[in-house]
Amino acid sequence: MNNLIANYERILEVLREISDETLLSYQRRIPKMKDLEVVSLVLTAEYMGIDSENHLFRQLSGLISEKIERSVYNRRK
């Protein structure tokens, strides 16, 4: 599996099986990307050895990159 999106979706599937999807109380607005999806994206980047966020966001498809900006990704990570 060399595809970033395929890895992301597989890790997200496993995380959904083992945890609850609840928003933490510190979030005032409902985010476009859920906490579990952010964790899945972080784990996918680590799994694939992507150290640079710039490189990660260049590889993201339009579906994921429209949900989250780099600054929001950094804060929530």
Summary of the structure (lengths in Angstrom):
residues: 77
radius of gyration: 12.3
end to end distance: 23.9
largest distance: 36.6
contacts: 168
relative contact order: 0.18
helix: 61%
strand: 0%
